[in-house]
């Protein structure tokens, strides 16, 4: 890990339900690995991907590990930019209050908690995507 | 593979990490540390207990950078630096401490 390495803007786009396929979990693992290499990482949740951040997930019935609490660690990994597609929420009858609150701690302000969540329209999300160096879709 | 401690058997993987987090107890942590030639003291335990709490809350073992920052927040700046943590865990704080804590190898640990 180099101190002065090249920092690229990586965006991970999450489009699928949390369980049933391995995409959501794999995306999260890749995100945590990338963040450990001091890259500029942001996450987008769109389409069924918005379900990944639903509060109070219970996975006992499907015999899968509930990894939804891991999203709350993203702030510790300096991932402070999480974009939620508002139209995807609307289409599913969801609102932002159905999702987990994700925060990061600002060390310079005595670890004050600041929200990482940005609710954006599809048009805004598309603009943000066009500003990235790397966009990975899961 | 398994590890025998005080007549109790613990399932471990090929790198010596516990196969099942729930089988962990302080005896197996002590035994792993003794086998590495460095018995645990209270400073080691602070970190091990922190890791277990972190895993309980977030379901992951934190990367070493995250561990360092969080230890600094919880236990003070004089402990939240890699020099201190590497002195305690010379094989790498995340890797070695996670092993003693019964956690899987940290995500992002390469």
gemmi code that builds the backbone of each chain (N, CA, C; Angstrom):
import gemmi

chains = {
    "A": [
        ("UNK", (0.851, -1.194, 0.000), (0.000, 0.000, 0.000), (0.891, 1.250, 0.000)),
        ("UNK", (0.789, 2.027, -1.039), (1.661, 3.198, -1.127), (0.942, 4.435, -0.596)),
        ("UNK", (1.713, 5.300, 0.035), (1.120, 6.502, 0.639), (0.658, 7.491, -0.428)),
        ("UNK", (1.441, 7.568, -1.520), (1.114, 8.544, -2.555), (0.616, 7.887, -3.839)),
        ("UNK", (-0.030, 6.757, -3.708), (-0.529, 6.068, -4.899), (-1.608, 6.883, -5.587)),
        ("UNK", (-1.970, 6.425, -6.768), (-3.013, 7.113, -7.529), (-4.370, 6.818, -6.884)),
        ("UNK", (-5.137, 7.871, -6.654), (-6.475, 7.693, -6.102), (-7.495, 7.862, -7.213)),
        ("UNK", (-8.247, 6.816, -7.457), (-9.288, 6.893, -8.477), (-10.656, 6.930, -7.837)),
        ("UNK", (-11.600, 7.451, -8.597), (-12.983, 7.482, -8.115), (-13.684, 6.193, -8.551)),
        ("UNK", (-14.002, 5.379, -7.572), (-14.692, 4.111, -7.818), (-16.142, 4.233, -7.379)),
        ("UNK", (-17.040, 3.857, -8.253), (-18.437, 3.765, -7.814), (-18.938, 2.334, -7.996)),
        ("UNK", (-19.535, 1.834, -6.944), (-20.123, 0.493, -6.980), (-21.635, 0.641, -7.052)),
        ("UNK", (-22.195, 0.107, -8.115), (-23.627, 0.242, -8.340), (-24.310, -1.071, -7.971)),
        ("UNK", (-25.198, -0.985, -6.996), (-25.874, -2.174, -6.494), (-27.298, -2.202, -7.001)),
        ("UNK", (-27.628, -3.232, -7.772), (-28.924, -3.274, -8.456), (-29.807, -4.440, -8.049)),
        ("UNK", (-29.274, -5.358, -7.246), (-30.031, -6.601, -7.012), (-30.456, -6.752, -5.563)),
        ("UNK", (-31.475, -7.606, -5.352), (-31.918, -7.929, -3.997), (-30.744, -8.487, -3.181)),
        ("UNK", (-30.814, -8.320, -1.854), (-29.679, -8.749, -1.041), (-29.430, -10.263, -1.051)),
        ("UNK", (-30.475, -11.044, -1.115), (-30.286, -12.495, -1.029), (-30.805, -13.137, -2.329)),
        ("UNK", (-30.538, -14.410, -2.505), (-30.988, -15.072, -3.725), (-29.879, -15.143, -4.765)),
        ("UNK", (-29.079, -14.110, -4.833), (-27.848, -14.172, -5.620), (-26.726, -13.690, -4.704)),
        ("UNK", (-25.499, -13.884, -5.147), (-24.353, -13.524, -4.319), (-23.884, -12.088, -4.593)),
        ("UNK", (-24.539, -11.424, -5.542), (-24.055, -10.105, -5.978), (-23.905, -9.089, -4.846)),
        ("UNK", (-24.919, -8.966, -4.005), (-24.890, -7.925, -2.976), (-23.729, -8.145, -2.006)),
        ("UNK", (-23.579, -9.383, -1.564), (-22.511, -9.694, -0.611), (-21.136, -9.522, -1.258)),
        ("UNK", (-21.004, -9.983, -2.496), (-19.721, -9.842, -3.200), (-19.369, -8.372, -3.391)),
        ("UNK", (-20.357, -7.576, -3.747), (-20.130, -6.149, -3.936), (-19.600, -5.532, -2.646)),
        ("UNK", (-20.249, -5.874, -1.537), (-19.850, -5.318, -0.245), (-18.408, -5.705, 0.093)),
        ("UNK", (-18.050, -6.952, -0.175), (-16.675, -7.401, 0.101), (-15.671, -6.625, -0.748)),
        ("UNK", (-15.982, -6.458, -2.023), (-15.073, -5.741, -2.922), (-14.946, -4.280, -2.464)),
        ("UNK", (-16.054, -3.711, -2.046), (-16.056, -2.325, -1.564), (-15.113, -2.178, -0.367)),
        ("UNK", (-15.208, -3.096, 0.572), (-14.373, -3.005, 1.770), (-12.899, -3.185, 1.417)),
        ("UNK", (-12.626, -4.055, 0.462), (-11.241, -4.273, 0.036), (-10.703, -3.016, -0.656)),
        ("UNK", (-11.487, -2.452, -1.562), (-11.041, -1.256, -2.279), (-10.783, -0.120, -1.298)),
        ("UNK", (-11.655, 0.036, -0.326), (-11.522, 1.130, 0.635), (-10.234, 0.989, 1.426)),
        ("UNK", (-9.814, -0.253, 1.671), (-8.581, -0.471, 2.426), (-7.367, 0.005, 1.631)),
        ("UNK", (-7.519, 0.223, 0.325), (-6.411, 0.720, -0.491), (-6.504, 2.224, -0.745)),
        ("UNK", (-7.210, 2.938, 0.130), (-7.259, 4.398, 0.067), (-7.763, 4.948, -1.263)),
        ("UNK", (-8.795, 4.358, -1.805), (-9.393, 4.889, -3.022), (-10.631, 5.716, -2.664)),
        ("UNK", (-11.060, 6.523, -3.607), (-12.247, 7.345, -3.402), (-13.473, 6.506, -3.804)),
        ("UNK", (-14.149, 5.967, -2.796), (-15.208, 4.997, -3.072), (-16.586, 5.583, -2.783)),
        ("UNK", (-17.503, 5.380, -3.705), (-18.895, 5.707, -3.430), (-19.765, 4.517, -3.832)),
        ("UNK", (-20.950, 4.479, -3.262), (-21.879, 3.394, -3.545), (-23.188, 3.971, -4.047)),
        ("UNK", (-23.780, 3.276, -5.017), (-25.115, 3.659, -5.451), (-26.035, 2.462, -5.268)),
        ("UNK", (-27.253, 2.738, -4.834), (-28.261, 1.687, -4.702), (-29.431, 2.067, -5.591)),
        ("UNK", (-29.694, 1.207, -6.565), (-30.756, 1.503, -7.512), (-31.490, 0.205, -7.856)),
        ("UNK", (-32.631, 0.314, -8.530), (-33.473, -0.861, -8.829), (-33.700, -1.661, -7.527)),
        ("UNK", (-33.683, -3.016, -7.634), (-33.896, -3.826, -6.429), (-32.767, -3.679, -5.410)),
        ("UNK", (-31.675, -3.073, -5.823), (-30.553, -2.840, -4.909), (-30.941, -2.038, -3.676)),
        ("UNK", (-31.998, -1.245, -3.778), (-32.403, -0.452, -2.598), (-32.824, -1.369, -1.446)),
        ("UNK", (-33.261, -2.587, -1.772), (-33.645, -3.534, -0.706), (-32.459, -3.942, 0.170)),
        ("UNK", (-31.247, -3.792, -0.360), (-30.068, -4.199, 0.419), (-29.958, -3.415, 1.721)),
        ("UNK", (-30.462, -2.187, 1.710), (-30.315, -1.334, 2.898), (-31.554, -1.328, 3.795)),
        ("UNK", (-32.516, -2.214, 3.499), (-33.726, -2.250, 4.334), (-33.360, -2.504, 5.796)),
        ("UNK", (-34.073, -1.813, 6.687), (-33.920, -2.045, 8.131), (-34.475, -3.421, 8.512)),
        ("UNK", (-34.046, -3.911, 9.659), (-34.642, -5.097, 10.290), (-34.730, -6.316, 9.379)),
        ("UNK", (-33.658, -6.609, 8.679), (-33.658, -7.826, 7.854), (-33.556, -9.051, 8.755)),
        ("UNK", (-34.314, -10.067, 8.403), (-34.239, -11.335, 9.153), (-34.073, -12.461, 8.149)),
        ("UNK", (-32.973, -13.198, 8.278), (-32.656, -14.179, 7.247), (-32.762, -15.623, 7.749)),
        ("UNK", (-33.252, -15.803, 8.972), (-33.310, -17.167, 9.538), (-34.038, -18.126, 8.596)),
        ("UNK", (-35.133, -17.653, 8.019), (-35.976, -18.499, 7.188), (-35.295, -19.005, 5.924)),
        ("UNK", (-34.290, -18.289, 5.439), (-33.633, -18.713, 4.199), (-32.236, -19.272, 4.448)),
        ("UNK", (-31.867, -19.361, 5.734), (-30.584, -19.981, 6.071), (-29.380, -19.242, 5.519)),
        ("UNK", (-29.483, -17.908, 5.385), (-28.339, -17.123, 4.907), (-27.862, -16.217, 6.040)),
        ("UNK", (-26.595, -15.871, 6.001), (-26.073, -14.916, 6.972), (-26.660, -13.535, 6.669)),
        ("UNK", (-27.159, -12.892, 7.713), (-27.670, -11.535, 7.567), (-26.481, -10.571, 7.618)),
        ("UNK", (-26.090, -10.069, 6.462), (-24.908, -9.196, 6.434), (-25.293, -7.723, 6.416)),
        ("UNK", (-26.579, -7.418, 6.653), (-27.007, -6.026, 6.522), (-26.354, -5.118, 7.565)),
        ("UNK", (-25.958, -5.675, 8.719), (-25.321, -4.821, 9.725), (-23.930, -4.364, 9.287)),
        ("UNK", (-23.354, -5.055, 8.300), (-22.021, -4.667, 7.833), (-22.032, -3.300, 7.138)),
        ("UNK", (-23.172, -2.929, 6.532), (-23.228, -1.610, 5.874), (-22.933, -0.483, 6.869)),
        ("UNK", (-23.282, -0.716, 8.132), (-23.040, 0.323, 9.140), (-21.551, 0.537, 9.404)),
        ("UNK", (-20.717, -0.407, 8.971), (-19.267, -0.250, 9.154), (-18.633, 0.571, 8.033)),
        ("UNK", (-19.388, 0.868, 6.978), (-18.802, 1.581, 5.830), (-18.174, 2.908, 6.245)),
        ("UNK", (-18.813, 3.588, 7.193), (-18.281, 4.861, 7.679), (-16.890, 4.693, 8.273)),
        ("UNK", (-16.671, 3.588, 8.975), (-15.348, 3.319, 9.556), (-14.297, 3.147, 8.462)),
        ("UNK", (-14.738, 2.715, 7.280), (-13.828, 2.518, 6.144), (-13.724, 3.795, 5.299)),
        ("UNK", (-14.181, 4.916, 5.871), (-14.095, 6.216, 5.181), (-14.958, 6.267, 3.929)),
        ("UNK", (-15.993, 5.462, 3.881), (-16.923, 5.535, 2.755), (-18.092, 6.409, 3.210)),
        ("UNK", (-18.122, 7.613, 2.635), (-19.034, 8.645, 3.138), (-20.047, 9.063, 2.098)),
        ("UNK", (-19.992, 8.432, 0.920), (-20.876, 8.846, -0.173), (-21.729, 7.665, -0.616)),
        ("UNK", (-22.959, 7.661, -0.168), (-23.876, 6.590, -0.519), (-25.091, 7.225, -1.188)),
        ("UNK", (-25.308, 6.856, -2.442), (-26.375, 7.469, -3.226), (-27.538, 6.495, -3.376)),
        ("UNK", (-28.714, 6.969, -3.049), (-29.914, 6.144, -3.168), (-30.792, 6.752, -4.265)),
        ("UNK", (-31.193, 5.896, -5.193), (-32.040, 6.335, -6.295), (-33.489, 6.486, -5.803)),
        ("UNK", (-33.949, 7.718, -5.790), (-35.264, 8.007, -5.229), (-36.380, 7.329, -6.039)),
        ("UNK", (-36.263, 7.344, -7.354), (-37.301, 6.714, -8.177), (-37.412, 5.213, -7.883)),
        ("UNK", (-36.295, 4.566, -7.625), (-36.348, 3.130, -7.310), (-37.104, 2.886, -6.010)),
        ("UNK", (-36.891, 3.771, -5.028), (-37.655, 3.662, -3.781), (-39.142, 3.855, -4.073)),
        ("UNK", (-39.459, 4.923, -4.807), (-40.859, 5.247, -5.111), (-41.548, 4.084, -5.821)),
        ("UNK", (-40.888, 3.496, -6.798), (-41.478, 2.399, -7.575), (-41.815, 1.197, -6.692)),
        ("UNK", (-41.097, 1.065, -5.582), (-41.309, -0.078, -4.691), (-42.131, 0.298, -3.455)),
        ("UNK", (-42.658, 1.478, -3.447), (-43.479, 1.918, -2.308), (-42.666, 2.100, -1.044)),
        ("UNK", (-41.391, 2.388, -1.210), (-40.515, 2.568, -0.047), (-40.173, 4.038, 0.119)),
        ("UNK", (-39.744, 4.379, 1.339), (-39.217, 5.724, 1.534), (-37.877, 5.587, 2.245)),
        ("UNK", (-37.185, 6.678, 2.336), (-35.841, 6.659, 2.917), (-35.876, 6.165, 4.376)),
        ("UNK", (-37.021, 6.350, 5.044), (-37.108, 5.917, 6.442), (-37.205, 4.393, 6.570)),
        ("UNK", (-37.417, 3.688, 5.449), (-37.403, 2.218, 5.486), (-35.979, 1.669, 5.461)),
        ("UNK", (-35.031, 2.557, 5.187), (-33.644, 2.117, 5.063), (-32.836, 2.441, 6.311)),
        ("UNK", (-31.760, 1.710, 6.480), (-30.828, 1.969, 7.585), (-30.273, 3.381, 7.472)),
        ("UNK", (-29.986, 3.964, 8.627), (-29.260, 5.225, 8.598), (-27.780, 4.898, 8.596)),
        ("UNK", (-27.053, 5.457, 7.673), (-25.614, 5.183, 7.619), (-24.862, 6.477, 7.872)),
        ("UNK", (-23.903, 6.396, 8.776), (-23.172, 7.604, 9.175), (-21.670, 7.354, 9.137)),
        ("UNK", (-20.938, 8.430, 9.133), (-19.487, 8.353, 9.358), (-19.145, 9.314, 10.474)),
        ("UNK", (-18.010, 9.055, 11.132), (-17.616, 9.875, 12.273), (-16.524, 10.842, 11.850)),
        ("UNK", (-16.741, 12.101, 12.139), (-15.761, 13.117, 11.788), (-14.779, 13.280, 12.946)),
        ("UNK", (-13.582, 12.740, 12.739), (-12.554, 12.778, 13.791), (-12.198, 14.197, 14.200)),
        ("UNK", (-12.288, 15.119, 13.218), (-11.919, 16.502, 13.501), (-12.972, 17.228, 14.327)),
        ("UNK", (-14.147, 16.632, 14.435), (-15.194, 17.272, 15.236), (-15.631, 16.352, 16.373)),
        ("UNK", (-14.617, 15.793, 17.055), (-14.875, 14.942, 18.204), (-15.802, 13.765, 17.845)),
        ("UNK", (-15.521, 13.146, 16.713), (-16.261, 11.970, 16.250), (-17.763, 12.220, 16.077)),
        ("UNK", (-18.101, 13.454, 15.673), (-19.514, 13.749, 15.410), (-20.005, 12.867, 14.259)),
        ("UNK", (-21.196, 12.320, 14.404), (-21.742, 11.443, 13.362), (-22.414, 12.258, 12.269)),
        ("UNK", (-22.036, 11.994, 11.026), (-22.626, 12.705, 9.895), (-23.212, 11.693, 8.920)),
        ("UNK", (-24.314, 12.035, 8.309), (-24.988, 11.089, 7.431), (-24.196, 10.871, 6.142)),
        ("UNK", (-24.169, 9.616, 5.709), (-23.505, 9.275, 4.442), (-24.508, 9.157, 3.303)),
        ("UNK", (-25.783, 9.200, 3.636), (-26.832, 8.903, 2.652), (-27.221, 10.152, 1.858)),
        ("UNK", (-27.247, 10.000, 0.544), (-27.724, 11.064, -0.342), (-28.844, 10.520, -1.210)),
        ("UNK", (-30.001, 11.085, -1.062), (-31.136, 10.680, -1.880), (-31.082, 11.484, -3.183)),
        ("UNK", (-31.005, 10.787, -4.312), (-30.835, 11.506, -5.588), (-31.822, 10.990, -6.633)),
        ("UNK", (-32.081, 11.818, -7.618), (-32.924, 11.386, -8.726), (-32.060, 10.582, -9.701)),
        ("UNK", (-32.722, 9.876, -10.628), (-31.946, 9.099, -11.613), (-31.069, 10.005, -12.458)),
        ("UNK", (-31.593, 11.175, -12.788), (-30.812, 12.102, -13.606), (-29.543, 12.523, -12.861)),
        ("UNK", (-29.705, 12.799, -11.561), (-28.531, 13.198, -10.763), (-27.539, 12.044, -10.647)),
        ("UNK", (-28.082, 10.839, -10.440), (-27.219, 9.663, -10.291), (-26.416, 9.432, -11.572)),
        ("UNK", (-27.081, 9.602, -12.690), (-26.408, 9.401, -13.961), (-25.263, 10.403, -14.138)),
        ("UNK", (-25.504, 11.625, -13.678), (-24.461, 12.643, -13.766), (-23.266, 12.271, -12.870)),
        ("UNK", (-23.576, 11.792, -11.657), (-22.505, 11.417, -10.730), (-21.700, 10.246, -11.315)),
        ("UNK", (-22.415, 9.300, -11.954), (-21.722, 8.155, -12.568), (-20.748, 8.609, -13.642)),
        ("UNK", (-21.161, 9.622, -14.396), (-20.308, 10.055, -15.511), (-19.028, 10.717, -15.009)),
        ("UNK", (-19.001, 11.081, -13.719), (-17.798, 11.727, -13.164), (-16.803, 10.718, -12.573)),
        ("UNK", (-17.134, 9.417, -12.643), (-16.275, 8.408, -12.020), (-15.167, 7.941, -12.958)),
        ("UNK", (-14.079, 7.442, -12.371), (-13.054, 6.773, -13.172), (-13.452, 5.320, -13.437)),
        ("UNK", (-14.048, 4.697, -12.427), (-14.418, 3.291, -12.543), (-15.835, 3.107, -11.998)),
        ("UNK", (-16.682, 2.471, -12.789), (-18.026, 2.151, -12.299), (-18.188, 0.642, -12.386)),
        ("UNK", (-18.504, 0.016, -11.260), (-18.707, -1.425, -11.275), (-20.140, -1.707, -10.886)),
        ("UNK", (-20.760, -2.554, -11.690), (-22.165, -2.832, -11.479), (-22.342, -4.242, -10.954)),
        ("UNK", (-23.100, -4.364, -9.875), (-23.350, -5.675, -9.267), (-24.847, -5.956, -9.237)),
    ],
    "B": [
        ("UNK", (-9.239, -30.186, 10.574), (-8.197, -30.008, 11.579), (-8.822, -29.593, 12.897)),
        ("UNK", (-8.169, -29.977, 13.975), (-8.705, -29.518, 15.255), (-7.577, -29.231, 16.236)),
        ("UNK", (-7.920, -28.442, 17.222), (-6.965, -27.995, 18.233), (-7.482, -28.519, 19.571)),
        ("UNK", (-6.591, -29.185, 20.341), (-7.006, -29.732, 21.633), (-6.532, -28.788, 22.744)),
        ("UNK", (-7.472, -28.334, 23.571), (-7.097, -27.497, 24.717), (-7.836, -28.005, 25.952)),
        ("UNK", (-7.095, -28.360, 26.977), (-7.686, -28.867, 28.224), (-8.746, -29.945, 27.959)),
        ("UNK", (-8.439, -30.832, 27.050), (-9.352, -31.941, 26.781), (-10.534, -31.573, 25.897)),
        ("UNK", (-10.603, -30.278, 25.482), (-11.703, -29.864, 24.615), (-11.166, -29.703, 23.193)),
        ("UNK", (-11.993, -30.040, 22.225), (-11.532, -29.995, 20.839), (-12.188, -28.836, 20.092)),
        ("UNK", (-11.362, -28.071, 19.366), (-11.861, -26.924, 18.601), (-11.542, -27.143, 17.131)),
        ("UNK", (-12.549, -27.015, 16.282), (-12.355, -27.147, 14.837), (-11.670, -25.883, 14.301)),
        ("UNK", (-10.557, -26.068, 13.576), (-9.873, -24.904, 12.986), (-9.589, -25.144, 11.503)),
        ("UNK", (-9.383, -24.041, 10.757), (-9.054, -24.192, 9.331), (-7.539, -24.370, 9.160)),
        ("UNK", (-7.090, -24.431, 7.911), (-5.678, -24.764, 7.657), (-4.735, -23.664, 8.140)),
        ("UNK", (-5.255, -22.442, 8.366), (-4.399, -21.376, 8.882), (-4.543, -21.193, 10.399)),
        ("UNK", (-5.332, -22.060, 11.011), (-5.464, -22.016, 12.461), (-6.591, -21.130, 12.984)),
        ("UNK", (-7.412, -20.602, 12.066), (-8.568, -19.807, 12.504), (-9.704, -20.740, 12.908)),
        ("UNK", (-10.442, -20.374, 13.930), (-11.555, -21.209, 14.377), (-12.598, -21.348, 13.263)),
        ("UNK", (-13.094, -22.563, 13.093), (-14.098, -22.794, 12.054), (-15.433, -22.179, 12.464)),
        ("UNK", (-15.724, -22.215, 13.743), (-17.003, -21.696, 14.225), (-16.759, -20.718, 15.366)),
        ("UNK", (-17.105, -19.469, 15.087), (-16.956, -18.382, 16.055), (-17.574, -18.721, 17.424)),
        ("UNK", (-18.658, -19.471, 17.384), (-19.385, -19.755, 18.624), (-18.669, -20.747, 19.540)),
        ("UNK", (-17.660, -21.436, 19.017), (-16.934, -22.377, 19.872), (-15.828, -21.681, 20.665)),
        ("UNK", (-15.632, -20.386, 20.409), (-14.536, -19.641, 21.040), (-14.704, -19.539, 22.560)),
        ("UNK", (-13.617, -19.645, 23.274), (-13.596, -19.221, 24.680), (-12.184, -18.720, 24.989)),
        ("UNK", (-12.000, -18.174, 26.193), (-10.702, -17.568, 26.482), (-9.600, -18.630, 26.540)),
        ("UNK", (-9.952, -19.891, 26.853), (-8.933, -20.948, 26.894), (-8.269, -21.142, 25.538)),
        ("UNK", (-9.102, -21.147, 24.486), (-8.528, -21.405, 23.163), (-7.680, -20.210, 22.716)),
        ("UNK", (-8.081, -19.002, 23.099), (-7.285, -17.807, 22.785), (-5.914, -17.904, 23.459)),
        ("UNK", (-5.920, -18.245, 24.743), (-4.659, -18.389, 25.487), (-3.779, -19.466, 24.848)),
        ("UNK", (-4.413, -20.571, 24.466), (-3.640, -21.687, 23.908), (-2.999, -21.294, 22.570)),
        ("UNK", (-3.748, -20.567, 21.729), (-3.189, -20.127, 20.440), (-2.005, -19.202, 20.660)),
        ("UNK", (-2.151, -18.271, 21.618), (-1.082, -17.309, 21.897), (0.140, -18.029, 22.475)),
        ("UNK", (-0.088, -18.975, 23.376), (1.038, -19.712, 23.951), (1.774, -20.506, 22.879)),
        ("UNK", (1.004, -21.060, 21.937), (1.623, -21.827, 20.851), (2.492, -20.915, 19.977)),
        ("UNK", (2.115, -19.637, 19.870), (2.922, -18.675, 19.108), (4.063, -18.108, 19.954)),
        ("UNK", (4.135, -18.531, 21.219), (5.248, -18.132, 22.079), (5.098, -16.774, 22.731)),
        ("UNK", (3.879, -16.222, 22.734), (3.666, -14.910, 23.348), (2.356, -14.901, 24.135)),
        ("UNK", (2.420, -15.268, 25.420), (1.199, -15.328, 26.234), (0.460, -13.988, 26.277)),
        ("UNK", (-0.826, -14.042, 26.455), (-1.658, -12.834, 26.414), (-1.606, -12.082, 27.733)),
        ("UNK", (-1.513, -10.771, 27.648), (-1.678, -9.951, 28.845), (-2.910, -9.056, 28.661)),
        ("UNK", (-3.132, -8.164, 29.609), (-4.383, -7.381, 29.559), (-4.455, -6.461, 28.340)),
        ("UNK", (-3.289, -6.032, 27.819), (-3.302, -5.187, 26.617), (-3.763, -5.972, 25.386)),
        ("UNK", (-3.325, -7.224, 25.304), (-3.822, -8.073, 24.217), (-5.337, -8.257, 24.348)),
        ("UNK", (-5.759, -8.488, 25.561), (-7.190, -8.760, 25.775), (-8.075, -7.575, 25.406)),
        ("UNK", (-7.572, -6.358, 25.653), (-8.345, -5.165, 25.252), (-8.661, -5.216, 23.768)),
        ("UNK", (-7.645, -5.578, 22.976), (-7.820, -5.598, 21.526), (-8.711, -6.776, 21.111)),
        ("UNK", (-8.464, -7.930, 21.714), (-9.269, -9.115, 21.380), (-10.745, -8.869, 21.707)),
        ("UNK", (-10.978, -8.304, 22.879), (-12.376, -8.037, 23.261), (-13.007, -6.989, 22.352)),
        ("UNK", (-12.210, -5.994, 21.964), (-12.723, -4.999, 21.033), (-13.143, -5.658, 19.716)),
        ("UNK", (-12.288, -6.537, 19.200), (-12.586, -7.205, 17.923), (-13.858, -8.044, 18.012)),
        ("UNK", (-14.026, -8.716, 19.136), (-15.234, -9.544, 19.290), (-16.487, -8.666, 19.314)),
        ("UNK", (-16.393, -7.524, 19.989), (-17.540, -6.595, 20.014), (-17.814, -6.026, 18.620)),
        ("UNK", (-16.753, -5.704, 17.906), (-16.920, -5.137, 16.562), (-17.592, -6.152, 15.650)),
        ("UNK", (-17.156, -7.389, 15.766), (-17.742, -8.441, 14.918), (-19.213, -8.654, 15.273)),
        ("UNK", (-19.481, -8.648, 16.555), (-20.866, -8.815, 17.023), (-21.771, -7.745, 16.409)),
        ("UNK", (-21.265, -6.511, 16.357), (-22.079, -5.416, 15.858), (-22.165, -5.381, 14.327)),
        ("UNK", (-21.033, -5.574, 13.647), (-20.999, -5.352, 12.191), (-20.844, -6.620, 11.347)),
        ("UNK", (-20.635, -7.756, 12.001), (-20.477, -9.033, 11.281), (-19.249, -9.083, 10.377)),
        ("UNK", (-18.270, -8.243, 10.654), (-16.991, -8.365, 9.948), (-15.838, -8.118, 10.921)),
        ("UNK", (-14.688, -8.660, 10.562), (-13.452, -8.310, 11.258), (-12.902, -7.076, 10.550)),
        ("UNK", (-12.617, -6.002, 11.274), (-12.196, -4.766, 10.605), (-10.800, -4.872, 9.992)),
        ("UNK", (-10.587, -4.142, 8.903), (-9.246, -4.020, 8.322), (-8.346, -3.321, 9.334)),
        ("UNK", (-7.059, -3.511, 9.197), (-6.133, -3.020, 10.221), (-6.218, -1.502, 10.391)),
        ("UNK", (-6.433, -0.787, 9.280), (-6.536, 0.669, 9.380), (-7.752, 1.085, 10.209)),
        ("UNK", (-8.845, 0.357, 10.004), (-10.068, 0.635, 10.755), (-9.874, 0.262, 12.225)),
        ("UNK", (-9.234, -0.858, 12.434), (-8.951, -1.291, 13.804), (-8.136, -0.231, 14.547)),
        ("UNK", (-7.100, 0.256, 13.891), (-6.220, 1.246, 14.519), (-6.994, 2.500, 14.916)),
        ("UNK", (-7.816, 2.971, 13.999), (-8.583, 4.187, 14.256), (-9.586, 3.980, 15.397)),
        ("UNK", (-10.265, 2.853, 15.366), (-11.286, 2.596, 16.378), (-10.674, 2.345, 17.763)),
        ("UNK", (-9.532, 1.691, 17.783), (-8.837, 1.484, 19.067), (-8.440, 2.846, 19.643)),
        ("UNK", (-7.976, 3.725, 18.758), (-7.609, 5.076, 19.195), (-8.780, 5.801, 19.819)),
        ("UNK", (-9.931, 5.624, 19.209), (-11.123, 6.289, 19.716), (-11.521, 5.695, 21.064)),
        ("UNK", (-11.451, 4.373, 21.161), (-11.962, 3.697, 22.353), (-10.952, 3.689, 23.503)),
        ("UNK", (-9.677, 3.436, 23.187), (-8.704, 3.217, 24.260), (-7.680, 4.347, 24.373)),
        ("UNK", (-7.780, 5.331, 23.485), (-6.854, 6.461, 23.575), (-5.831, 6.446, 22.446)),
        ("UNK", (-5.391, 7.663, 22.087), (-4.477, 7.828, 20.957), (-3.181, 7.043, 21.136)),
        ("UNK", (-2.719, 6.917, 22.400), (-1.423, 6.236, 22.596), (-1.508, 4.757, 22.231)),
        ("UNK", (-2.748, 4.237, 22.130), (-2.901, 2.838, 21.715), (-3.390, 2.718, 20.275)),
        ("UNK", (-3.915, 3.823, 19.748), (-4.457, 3.784, 18.395), (-3.419, 4.077, 17.331)),
        ("UNK", (-2.322, 3.349, 17.358), (-1.323, 3.527, 16.297), (-0.713, 2.174, 15.972)),
        ("UNK", (-0.184, 2.067, 14.764), (0.248, 0.732, 14.339), (1.475, 0.246, 15.106)),
        ("UNK", (2.302, 1.171, 15.596), (3.478, 0.722, 16.353), (3.038, -0.064, 17.594)),
        ("UNK", (2.126, 0.535, 18.348), (1.627, -0.136, 19.554), (1.006, -1.490, 19.218)),
        ("UNK", (0.164, -1.491, 18.187), (-0.563, -2.725, 17.857), (0.367, -3.806, 17.298)),
        ("UNK", (1.375, -3.390, 16.533), (2.336, -4.382, 16.017), (3.231, -4.929, 17.118)),
        ("UNK", (3.476, -4.123, 18.149), (4.245, -4.650, 19.281), (3.453, -5.734, 19.995)),
        ("UNK", (2.167, -5.498, 20.126), (1.321, -6.511, 20.776), (1.176, -7.749, 19.895)),
        ("UNK", (0.964, -7.491, 18.590), (0.675, -8.592, 17.670), (1.633, -8.520, 16.482)),
        ("UNK", (2.851, -9.037, 16.663), (3.877, -8.884, 15.621), (3.535, -9.545, 14.289)),
        ("UNK", (2.648, -10.522, 14.283), (2.263, -11.142, 13.007), (1.217, -10.314, 12.256)),
        ("UNK", (0.932, -9.125, 12.730), (-0.097, -8.285, 12.099), (-1.294, -8.235, 13.019)),
        ("UNK", (-1.632, -7.029, 13.504), (-2.687, -6.901, 14.511), (-4.020, -7.497, 14.063)),
        ("UNK", (-4.419, -7.220, 12.818), (-5.731, -7.710, 12.420), (-5.711, -9.234, 12.328)),
        ("UNK", (-4.718, -9.732, 11.600), (-4.643, -11.182, 11.397), (-4.512, -11.970, 12.691)),
        ("UNK", (-3.497, -11.602, 13.478), (-3.187, -12.387, 14.658), (-4.245, -12.208, 15.750)),
        ("UNK", (-4.669, -10.965, 15.973), (-5.654, -10.724, 17.020), (-7.005, -11.331, 16.637)),
        ("UNK", (-7.335, -11.276, 15.351), (-8.593, -11.887, 14.905), (-8.576, -13.389, 15.136)),
        ("UNK", (-7.431, -13.981, 14.907), (-7.305, -15.423, 15.105), (-7.563, -15.764, 16.582)),
        ("UNK", (-6.903, -15.033, 17.486), (-7.101, -15.298, 18.911), (-8.542, -15.000, 19.344)),
        ("UNK", (-9.168, -14.056, 18.635), (-10.547, -13.676, 18.991), (-11.570, -14.641, 18.388)),
        ("UNK", (-11.071, -15.587, 17.601), (-11.981, -16.582, 17.039), (-12.719, -16.107, 15.799)),
        ("UNK", (-12.278, -14.969, 15.231), (-12.968, -14.394, 14.083), (-12.341, -14.908, 12.779)),
        ("UNK", (-13.084, -14.804, 11.684), (-12.464, -15.118, 10.408), (-11.395, -14.094, 10.074)),
        ("UNK", (-10.559, -14.406, 9.106), (-9.529, -13.464, 8.662), (-10.193, -12.192, 8.155)),
        ("UNK", (-9.615, -11.021, 8.475), (-10.294, -9.766, 8.120), (-10.560, -9.639, 6.618)),
        ("UNK", (-11.689, -9.080, 6.288), (-12.009, -8.762, 4.894), (-11.038, -7.706, 4.413)),
        ("UNK", (-10.469, -7.915, 3.257), (-9.530, -6.919, 2.734), (-8.123, -7.191, 3.194)),
        ("UNK", (-7.928, -8.301, 3.872), (-6.602, -8.666, 4.344), (-5.945, -9.503, 3.258)),
        ("UNK", (-4.881, -8.986, 2.665), (-4.267, -9.712, 1.545), (-2.829, -10.107, 1.864)),
    ],
}
model = gemmi.Model(1)
for chain_id, residues in chains.items():
    chain = gemmi.Chain(chain_id)
    for i, (resn, *xyz) in enumerate(residues, 1):
        res = gemmi.Residue()
        res.name, res.seqid = resn, gemmi.SeqId(i, " ")
        for name, pos in zip(("N", "CA", "C"), xyz):
            atom = gemmi.Atom()
            atom.name, atom.element = name, gemmi.Element(name[0])
            atom.pos, atom.b_iso = gemmi.Position(*pos), 0.0
            res.add_atom(atom)
        chain.add_residue(res)
    model.add_chain(chain)
structure = gemmi.Structure()
structure.add_model(model)
structure.setup_entities()
